[in-house]
């Protein structure tokens, strides 16, 4: 038996699957594609998470596109974080190309040109179905972790949430949360401290500054109503294909804290609402996080800890997370250890530091008698990758340098006209793309201040009528505590630096 025949048997035995699976491509030996040595991913293990890595221009995004297409065909919904803005082409069929035909002939798979059901989402000012969440839905613990608060500051946030619950003050958007912080610092300080204990003015000021930081990154667009229902990410179209939801994030690259905030809230919401799936043969949802380093880049230790916990737990809900980044070292080790599937495109060695990083990356893969892994990593061409997945029993499959199949959809973005047509036909746009600003904490507290102001005016007039002639020469210094915010606006602007208005 020749070496090539031995290799073919090695791959086909290692990647055999009795259940349903996805074919990523065909294995390669000594730089040549071995026809029909298919590299398969069992649907059963897709909730064990994964990594798609490689240098710029090596084909990571196209591998992501191929993966998403095949998941959709199997009836599995997909959520894609599109930070570079080059995934909308999934909604249109590929025009085909001679090189694509040659690639698929070498792989041993016929090429089909197809479009897929796509929904465009947004959390910023870009066009798309708006994804929002209320401050109340975040809750005090998650909100405190996102704001990177101290234990004392987190306690204050919990007290304010409790006060709002007890007094029926809905916390919907960030202006509601700012307002209750200002109220607790000034006019409502005595009332709140009487029931819930002392609140430090310095601490509330620090919390306000953290809120401003989130607002400046666009958080005011994300927090509010109508809240997005994560069940809408698991839709199946009339042909039985999973809907591919593409979240456009091209204007988020310089706002890592907002991106981390959104990702953690989304994963927490999915974990809290999805039912336990147990040992299922297929996942409920697959989430691809492109440019994954942005999730971890500005994350605090507490936020990283929360993300790691969610990654470990969420697979029991039938959800798979796939991180897409340039180098595996962009992902924390505790998270990397949870990733069952790895698609590693080429890495480039321009410096001694690069060579050391490649050596470390090669150690993430099973040993192979057919490859010198760290050497081959630098020699892989565009659309070629090292692949290792888990078989149905959870065991790592043999390492395979793989010629990846080509996307069936367009490898380019939609035109403005095509994008508008897609959005016009969206079933979710009418559900979520309406501005709602119902009465909440901001409006209720402003009314409370206004009533107190009128009562103070009335009281002052009564005092003027009844006081003695001698007292008329003295100016009353009495003031309703609720009005302190009105007279101390200059102080608040100077110290807290964020109050835009006191009364509506």
VEXDREN-2710 file (C-alpha; in Angstrom, 1 decimal):
% VEXDREN-2710
k/r/px/py/pz
1/UNK/0.0/0.0/0.0
2/UNK/1.4/3.4/-1.0
3/UNK/1.8/6.3/1.4
4/UNK/-1.0/8.1/-0.3
5/UNK/-3.3/5.1/0.1
6/UNK/-2.4/4.8/3.8
7/UNK/-3.1/8.5/4.3
8/UNK/-6.5/8.2/2.6
9/UNK/-7.4/5.4/4.9
10/UNK/-6.1/7.4/7.9
11/UNK/-8.3/10.3/7.1
12/UNK/-11.5/8.4/6.0
13/UNK/-11.4/6.3/9.2
14/UNK/-10.6/9.2/11.4
15/UNK/-13.4/11.3/10.0
16/UNK/-16.1/8.7/9.5
17/UNK/-19.5/9.7/10.9
18/UNK/-22.6/7.6/11.4
19/UNK/-24.8/10.6/12.0
20/UNK/-25.3/13.8/10.0
21/UNK/-22.3/15.9/9.2
22/UNK/-20.8/18.8/7.2
23/UNK/-18.0/18.4/4.7
24/UNK/-15.5/21.2/5.0
25/UNK/-13.2/20.0/2.2
26/UNK/-10.6/17.3/1.3
27/UNK/-7.4/16.4/3.1
28/UNK/-4.0/17.3/1.5
29/UNK/-0.7/15.3/1.6
30/UNK/2.6/16.8/0.5
31/UNK/0.9/19.9/-0.8
32/UNK/-1.6/18.0/-3.1
33/UNK/-5.3/17.5/-2.5
34/UNK/-6.3/13.8/-2.0
35/UNK/-9.6/13.4/-3.9
36/UNK/-12.6/12.4/-1.7
37/UNK/-10.5/12.3/1.5
38/UNK/-13.3/14.3/3.0
39/UNK/-12.9/16.2/6.3
40/UNK/-16.2/16.0/8.1
41/UNK/-17.7/17.7/11.1
42/UNK/-20.4/15.8/13.0
43/UNK/-23.5/17.9/13.8
44/UNK/-23.6/16.2/17.2
45/UNK/-20.3/17.9/18.4
46/UNK/-20.9/21.4/17.0
47/UNK/-22.0/22.7/20.4
48/UNK/-18.4/22.0/21.7
49/UNK/-17.3/25.4/20.2
50/UNK/-14.4/26.1/17.9
51/UNK/-11.8/28.4/16.5
52/UNK/-11.0/29.7/13.0
53/UNK/-7.6/31.4/12.9
54/UNK/-5.0/32.6/10.4
55/UNK/-3.1/35.6/9.1
56/UNK/-4.9/38.3/7.1
57/UNK/-5.8/37.2/3.6
58/UNK/-5.5/33.5/4.2
59/UNK/-9.2/32.7/3.8
60/UNK/-10.7/32.8/7.4
61/UNK/-13.8/34.7/6.3
62/UNK/-14.5/32.3/3.4
63/UNK/-14.2/29.3/5.7
64/UNK/-16.7/31.0/8.1
65/UNK/-19.0/31.6/5.1
66/UNK/-18.7/27.9/4.0
67/UNK/-19.5/26.8/7.5
68/UNK/-22.5/29.1/7.8
69/UNK/-23.9/28.0/4.4
70/UNK/-23.7/24.3/5.3
71/UNK/-25.2/24.8/8.7
72/UNK/-28.1/26.7/7.1
73/UNK/-28.7/23.8/4.6
74/UNK/-28.9/21.4/7.6
75/UNK/-31.6/23.5/9.2
76/UNK/-29.3/25.0/11.8
77/UNK/-29.7/28.8/12.5
78/UNK/-26.6/30.9/12.5
79/UNK/-25.6/34.3/14.0
80/UNK/-22.6/36.0/12.4
81/UNK/-20.8/39.0/13.9
82/UNK/-19.8/40.8/10.7
83/UNK/-17.2/43.4/11.8
84/UNK/-15.4/43.8/8.4
85/UNK/-18.7/44.0/6.5
86/UNK/-18.0/41.3/3.9
87/UNK/-20.6/38.6/4.8
88/UNK/-23.8/40.1/3.3
89/UNK/-23.1/38.2/0.0
90/UNK/-24.6/35.1/1.7
91/UNK/-28.0/36.4/0.5
92/UNK/-27.0/36.1/-3.2
93/UNK/-25.8/33.0/-5.2
94/UNK/-22.1/32.8/-6.3
95/UNK/-21.5/33.8/-10.0
96/UNK/-19.1/30.8/-10.2
97/UNK/-15.6/30.8/-11.6
98/UNK/-13.2/28.4/-13.4
99/UNK/-10.9/28.3/-10.3
100/UNK/-13.8/27.3/-8.2
101/UNK/-14.6/24.4/-10.5
102/UNK/-10.9/23.3/-10.5
103/UNK/-10.9/23.4/-6.7
104/UNK/-14.0/21.3/-6.3
105/UNK/-12.8/18.8/-8.9
106/UNK/-9.7/18.3/-6.8
107/UNK/-11.8/17.9/-3.7
108/UNK/-14.2/15.5/-5.3
109/UNK/-17.4/17.5/-4.6
110/UNK/-19.7/19.0/-7.3
111/UNK/-20.1/22.8/-6.9
112/UNK/-23.5/24.4/-6.5
113/UNK/-24.4/28.1/-6.6
114/UNK/-27.0/29.1/-4.0
115/UNK/-28.3/32.0/-2.0
116/UNK/-29.4/31.6/1.7
117/UNK/-32.0/33.1/4.0
118/UNK/-30.4/36.2/5.6
119/UNK/-31.5/38.7/8.2
120/UNK/-29.5/41.9/8.7
121/UNK/-29.2/43.1/12.4
122/UNK/-27.6/46.1/14.0
123/UNK/-26.8/47.6/17.4
124/UNK/-25.6/50.9/16.1
125/UNK/-26.7/53.6/13.6
126/UNK/-26.3/51.2/10.6
127/UNK/-29.3/50.0/8.7
128/UNK/-30.8/46.7/9.9
129/UNK/-33.1/45.1/12.5
130/UNK/-32.3/46.8/15.8
131/UNK/-31.1/44.7/18.7
132/UNK/-31.8/46.3/22.1
133/UNK/-32.0/45.3/25.7
134/UNK/-33.2/47.3/28.8
135/UNK/-31.1/48.1/31.8
136/UNK/-33.5/46.1/33.9
137/UNK/-32.8/43.0/31.8
138/UNK/-29.1/43.3/32.4
139/UNK/-29.7/43.3/36.1
140/UNK/-27.3/44.8/38.8
141/UNK/-24.7/42.0/38.7
142/UNK/-24.1/41.9/35.0
143/UNK/-24.3/45.7/34.7
144/UNK/-21.7/46.1/37.5
145/UNK/-19.4/43.7/35.8
146/UNK/-19.7/45.4/32.5
147/UNK/-18.9/48.8/34.1
148/UNK/-16.0/47.2/36.0
149/UNK/-17.2/48.4/39.3
150/UNK/-15.7/47.8/42.8
151/UNK/-17.5/45.7/45.4
152/UNK/-18.8/48.9/47.1
153/UNK/-20.0/50.4/43.8
154/UNK/-21.7/47.1/42.8
155/UNK/-23.5/47.2/46.1
156/UNK/-24.9/50.7/45.4
157/UNK/-26.1/49.5/42.0
158/UNK/-27.9/46.6/43.6
159/UNK/-29.5/49.0/46.1
160/UNK/-30.7/51.3/43.3
161/UNK/-32.2/48.4/41.4
162/UNK/-34.0/47.3/44.5
163/UNK/-35.3/50.9/45.1
164/UNK/-36.6/51.1/41.6
165/UNK/-38.3/47.7/41.9
166/UNK/-40.0/48.7/45.2
167/UNK/-41.1/52.1/43.8
168/UNK/-42.2/50.8/40.4
169/UNK/-39.6/52.9/38.5
170/UNK/-38.8/51.1/35.2
171/UNK/-35.1/51.2/34.3
172/UNK/-35.2/51.0/30.5
173/UNK/-32.4/53.0/29.0
174/UNK/-29.2/54.7/30.3
175/UNK/-30.9/58.0/30.9
176/UNK/-33.1/56.2/33.5
177/UNK/-30.1/54.8/35.2
178/UNK/-28.3/58.2/35.2
179/UNK/-31.3/59.8/36.7
180/UNK/-31.7/57.4/39.6
181/UNK/-27.9/57.8/40.3
182/UNK/-28.4/61.6/40.4
183/UNK/-31.5/61.3/42.5
184/UNK/-29.7/59.0/45.0
185/UNK/-26.8/61.5/45.2
186/UNK/-28.8/64.6/45.8
187/UNK/-32.6/65.1/46.3
188/UNK/-33.5/61.5/47.1
189/UNK/-30.4/60.7/49.2
190/UNK/-32.1/61.0/52.6
191/UNK/-35.1/58.9/51.5
192/UNK/-33.0/56.1/50.0
193/UNK/-30.5/56.0/52.9
194/UNK/-33.4/55.8/55.4
195/UNK/-34.6/52.6/53.8
196/UNK/-31.5/51.0/52.3
197/UNK/-28.4/52.4/54.1
198/UNK/-25.7/55.0/53.3
199/UNK/-24.8/55.7/49.7
200/UNK/-21.4/57.4/49.0
201/UNK/-21.5/60.4/46.8
202/UNK/-18.0/59.7/45.6
203/UNK/-19.1/56.2/44.5
204/UNK/-22.1/57.3/42.6
205/UNK/-19.9/59.9/40.8
206/UNK/-17.5/57.1/39.8
207/UNK/-20.4/55.0/38.5
208/UNK/-21.8/57.9/36.5
209/UNK/-18.4/58.3/34.8
210/UNK/-18.4/54.6/33.8
211/UNK/-21.9/55.0/32.4
212/UNK/-20.7/58.0/30.3
213/UNK/-17.9/55.8/28.9
214/UNK/-20.4/53.2/27.7
215/UNK/-22.7/56.0/26.3
216/UNK/-19.8/57.5/24.3
217/UNK/-19.3/54.1/22.6
218/UNK/-23.0/54.0/21.5
219/UNK/-24.5/52.3/24.5
220/UNK/-27.4/54.7/24.4
221/UNK/-28.5/53.2/21.1
222/UNK/-28.3/49.6/22.5
223/UNK/-30.1/50.1/25.9
224/UNK/-33.8/50.6/25.5
225/UNK/-37.0/49.2/24.0
226/UNK/-38.2/47.1/22.2
227/UNK/-36.0/44.3/23.6
228/UNK/-34.8/41.8/21.1
229/UNK/-36.1/38.3/21.6
230/UNK/-33.3/35.8/21.2
231/UNK/-35.8/33.2/20.0
232/UNK/-35.8/35.2/16.7
233/UNK/-32.2/34.0/16.1
234/UNK/-33.5/30.4/15.8
235/UNK/-35.8/30.7/12.9
236/UNK/-36.2/28.2/10.0
237/UNK/-37.4/29.3/6.6
238/UNK/-40.2/27.8/4.6
239/UNK/-37.6/25.4/2.9
240/UNK/-36.3/24.0/6.2
241/UNK/-33.1/26.0/6.1
242/UNK/-31.7/27.8/9.1
243/UNK/-31.9/31.6/8.9
244/UNK/-28.4/33.3/8.9
245/UNK/-28.6/36.4/11.0
246/UNK/-25.8/38.8/10.2
247/UNK/-25.0/41.5/12.8
248/UNK/-23.3/44.4/11.1
249/UNK/-20.6/45.8/13.3
250/UNK/-18.3/47.7/10.9
251/UNK/-18.5/50.8/13.1
252/UNK/-17.8/49.0/16.3
253/UNK/-14.1/48.2/15.9
254/UNK/-13.1/51.3/17.9
255/UNK/-15.7/50.6/20.6
256/UNK/-14.5/47.3/22.2
257/UNK/-16.3/47.9/25.5
258/UNK/-19.7/48.2/23.7
259/UNK/-18.9/45.1/21.8
260/UNK/-17.9/43.1/24.9
261/UNK/-21.0/44.5/26.7
262/UNK/-23.3/43.4/23.9
263/UNK/-21.7/39.9/23.5
264/UNK/-21.9/39.1/27.2
265/UNK/-25.5/40.3/27.5
266/UNK/-26.5/38.2/24.4
267/UNK/-24.8/35.1/25.6
268/UNK/-26.3/35.5/29.1
269/UNK/-29.8/36.0/27.6
270/UNK/-29.4/32.9/25.4
271/UNK/-28.2/30.9/28.4
272/UNK/-31.1/32.1/30.6
273/UNK/-33.9/31.5/28.1
274/UNK/-32.9/28.5/26.0
275/UNK/-34.0/25.1/27.4
276/UNK/-31.5/22.4/28.4
277/UNK/-30.9/20.2/25.4
278/UNK/-29.0/17.3/26.8
279/UNK/-27.2/15.0/24.5
280/UNK/-28.8/16.1/21.2
281/UNK/-27.7/15.1/17.7
282/UNK/-27.7/18.7/16.4
283/UNK/-27.3/22.2/17.9
284/UNK/-30.0/24.9/18.2
285/UNK/-27.8/27.8/17.3
286/UNK/-24.3/28.5/16.2
287/UNK/-22.7/31.9/16.9
288/UNK/-19.6/33.1/15.0
289/UNK/-17.7/35.9/16.6
290/UNK/-15.4/37.5/14.0
291/UNK/-12.4/39.6/15.1
292/UNK/-12.8/37.9/18.5
293/UNK/-9.8/39.7/20.0
294/UNK/-12.2/42.7/20.3
295/UNK/-14.2/40.8/22.9
296/UNK/-11.2/40.2/25.1
297/UNK/-9.1/43.2/24.3
298/UNK/-10.6/45.7/26.7
299/UNK/-12.4/43.2/29.0
300/UNK/-11.8/43.5/32.7
301/UNK/-10.8/40.4/34.8
302/UNK/-14.4/40.1/36.1
303/UNK/-15.8/40.4/32.6
304/UNK/-13.4/37.8/31.2
305/UNK/-14.3/35.5/34.1
306/UNK/-18.0/35.9/33.2
307/UNK/-17.3/35.2/29.5
308/UNK/-15.3/32.0/30.4
309/UNK/-18.2/30.8/32.6
310/UNK/-20.7/31.3/29.8
311/UNK/-18.6/29.5/27.3
312/UNK/-18.3/26.5/29.6
313/UNK/-22.0/26.4/30.4
314/UNK/-23.8/27.4/27.2
315/UNK/-23.1/24.3/25.2
316/UNK/-25.7/22.5/27.4
317/UNK/-28.3/24.7/25.8
318/UNK/-27.3/23.4/22.3
319/UNK/-25.4/26.6/21.4
320/UNK/-21.9/26.5/19.7
321/UNK/-19.5/29.5/19.9
322/UNK/-16.9/29.9/17.2
323/UNK/-14.2/32.5/17.6
324/UNK/-12.6/34.0/14.4
325/UNK/-9.3/35.8/14.9
326/UNK/-5.7/36.0/13.5
327/UNK/-3.8/34.1/16.1
328/UNK/-5.0/31.6/18.7
329/UNK/-3.1/33.6/21.4
330/UNK/-5.8/36.3/20.9
331/UNK/-8.2/34.0/22.9
332/UNK/-7.6/33.5/26.6
333/UNK/-6.2/30.0/27.5
334/UNK/-9.2/29.1/29.6
335/UNK/-11.5/29.8/26.7
336/UNK/-9.2/28.2/24.1
337/UNK/-9.2/25.0/26.2
338/UNK/-13.0/24.7/25.7
339/UNK/-12.8/24.8/21.8
340/UNK/-13.3/21.4/20.3
341/UNK/-12.9/22.3/16.6
342/UNK/-10.0/24.2/15.2
343/UNK/-9.6/25.5/11.6
344/UNK/-6.1/27.0/11.4
345/UNK/-5.2/28.9/8.2
346/UNK/-1.6/29.9/7.4
347/UNK/0.5/32.0/9.9
348/UNK/3.3/34.2/8.6
349/UNK/6.8/34.3/10.3
350/UNK/8.4/37.7/9.7
351/UNK/10.1/38.0/13.1
352/UNK/11.6/35.7/15.8
353/UNK/8.4/36.6/17.9
354/UNK/6.3/35.3/15.0
355/UNK/8.2/32.1/14.8
356/UNK/7.8/31.5/18.5
357/UNK/4.0/32.2/18.2
358/UNK/3.7/29.7/15.3
359/UNK/5.6/27.1/17.4
360/UNK/3.1/27.6/20.2
361/UNK/0.1/27.5/17.8
362/UNK/1.3/24.2/16.4
363/UNK/1.2/22.7/19.9
364/UNK/-2.6/23.2/20.0
365/UNK/-3.0/20.3/17.4
366/UNK/-2.7/16.5/17.6
367/UNK/0.7/15.1/16.6
368/UNK/0.7/13.7/13.1
369/UNK/3.2/11.4/11.3
370/UNK/2.2/13.0/8.0
371/UNK/2.9/16.7/8.9
372/UNK/5.7/18.8/10.4
373/UNK/3.0/21.1/11.8
374/UNK/4.9/24.3/12.5
375/UNK/6.5/24.1/9.1
376/UNK/3.3/23.4/7.2
377/UNK/1.5/26.2/9.0
378/UNK/3.7/28.8/7.2
379/UNK/3.3/27.1/3.8
380/UNK/-0.5/26.7/3.6
381/UNK/-2.0/28.6/0.6
382/UNK/-5.2/30.7/0.4
383/UNK/-8.2/28.6/1.2
384/UNK/-6.1/25.8/2.9
385/UNK/-6.1/25.1/6.6
386/UNK/-5.2/22.6/9.3
387/UNK/-8.4/21.1/10.6
388/UNK/-9.0/19.1/13.8
389/UNK/-12.5/18.4/15.1
390/UNK/-14.2/16.1/17.6
391/UNK/-15.8/12.8/16.5
392/UNK/-19.2/11.7/17.7
393/UNK/-17.6/10.2/20.9
394/UNK/-15.8/13.5/21.7
395/UNK/-12.3/12.3/20.5
396/UNK/-10.0/14.6/18.5
397/UNK/-9.9/13.5/14.8
398/UNK/-6.5/13.2/13.0
399/UNK/-4.9/16.5/12.0
400/UNK/-5.7/17.2/8.3
401/UNK/-4.2/19.9/6.1
402/UNK/-7.4/20.6/4.2
403/UNK/-8.3/22.2/0.8
404/UNK/-11.5/24.0/1.9
405/UNK/-14.5/24.0/-0.4
406/UNK/-15.6/27.3/-1.9
407/UNK/-18.6/29.3/-0.8
408/UNK/-21.9/28.6/-2.7
409/UNK/-23.0/32.2/-2.2
410/UNK/-21.4/35.4/-3.4
411/UNK/-17.9/36.2/-2.1
412/UNK/-18.6/39.9/-2.1
413/UNK/-21.0/42.4/-0.3
414/UNK/-24.5/43.3/-1.4
415/UNK/-25.0/46.5/-3.3
416/UNK/-26.9/49.3/-1.6
417/UNK/-30.0/48.5/-3.7
418/UNK/-29.8/44.8/-2.8
419/UNK/-29.3/45.6/0.9
420/UNK/-32.3/47.9/0.9
421/UNK/-34.5/45.3/-0.8
422/UNK/-33.4/42.7/1.8
423/UNK/-34.3/45.1/4.7
424/UNK/-37.6/46.1/3.1
425/UNK/-38.6/42.4/3.0
426/UNK/-37.5/41.7/6.6
427/UNK/-40.2/40.3/8.9
428/UNK/-38.3/41.5/12.0
429/UNK/-37.9/45.1/10.9
430/UNK/-41.5/46.1/11.6
431/UNK/-41.3/44.3/15.0
432/UNK/-38.2/46.0/16.3
433/UNK/-37.5/49.1/14.3
434/UNK/-39.8/51.5/16.1
435/UNK/-38.7/54.0/18.8
436/UNK/-40.4/53.4/22.1
437/UNK/-39.9/55.8/25.0
438/UNK/-42.6/55.0/27.5
439/UNK/-42.8/56.5/31.0
440/UNK/-39.9/55.2/33.1
441/UNK/-37.6/56.2/35.9
442/UNK/-36.4/59.4/34.1
443/UNK/-39.9/60.8/33.6
444/UNK/-41.3/59.7/36.9
445/UNK/-38.5/61.2/38.9
446/UNK/-38.7/64.5/36.9
447/UNK/-42.4/64.7/37.8
448/UNK/-41.5/64.1/41.4
449/UNK/-39.0/67.0/41.4
450/UNK/-41.5/69.3/39.6
451/UNK/-44.2/68.6/42.2
452/UNK/-41.8/69.2/45.0
453/UNK/-40.8/72.5/43.4
454/UNK/-44.4/73.7/43.2
455/UNK/-44.9/72.7/46.9
456/UNK/-41.8/74.6/47.9
457/UNK/-43.1/77.7/46.0
458/UNK/-46.5/77.4/47.8
459/UNK/-44.8/77.0/51.2
460/UNK/-42.6/80.1/50.6
461/UNK/-45.6/82.2/49.7
462/UNK/-47.4/81.1/52.9
463/UNK/-44.3/81.9/55.0
464/UNK/-44.1/85.4/53.4
465/UNK/-47.7/86.1/54.4
466/UNK/-47.5/85.0/58.0
467/UNK/-44.0/85.9/59.2
468/UNK/-43.4/89.0/61.4
469/UNK/-42.1/92.4/60.2
470/UNK/-38.6/91.6/61.6
471/UNK/-38.5/88.2/59.9
472/UNK/-39.3/89.9/56.6
473/UNK/-35.8/91.4/56.5
474/UNK/-34.3/87.9/56.7
475/UNK/-34.3/85.5/53.8
476/UNK/-35.6/82.0/54.5
477/UNK/-32.9/79.3/54.1
478/UNK/-35.4/76.4/54.3
479/UNK/-35.5/74.2/51.2
480/UNK/-37.3/70.9/50.4
481/UNK/-34.5/68.3/50.0
482/UNK/-36.1/67.2/46.7
483/UNK/-35.2/70.6/45.2
484/UNK/-31.5/70.4/45.9
485/UNK/-30.9/69.1/42.3
486/UNK/-32.4/72.3/40.9
487/UNK/-30.1/74.6/42.9
488/UNK/-27.0/72.4/42.7
489/UNK/-26.9/72.0/38.9
490/UNK/-23.6/73.9/38.8
491/UNK/-22.1/71.6/41.4
492/UNK/-23.3/68.5/39.6
493/UNK/-22.0/69.7/36.2
494/UNK/-18.6/70.5/37.8
495/UNK/-18.1/67.4/39.9
496/UNK/-20.0/64.7/37.9
497/UNK/-19.5/66.3/34.5
498/UNK/-22.4/64.6/32.8
499/UNK/-25.7/66.2/33.8
500/UNK/-27.2/67.6/30.6
501/UNK/-30.5/68.5/32.1
502/UNK/-32.3/68.3/35.4
503/UNK/-35.9/68.7/34.4
504/UNK/-37.5/67.6/31.1
END
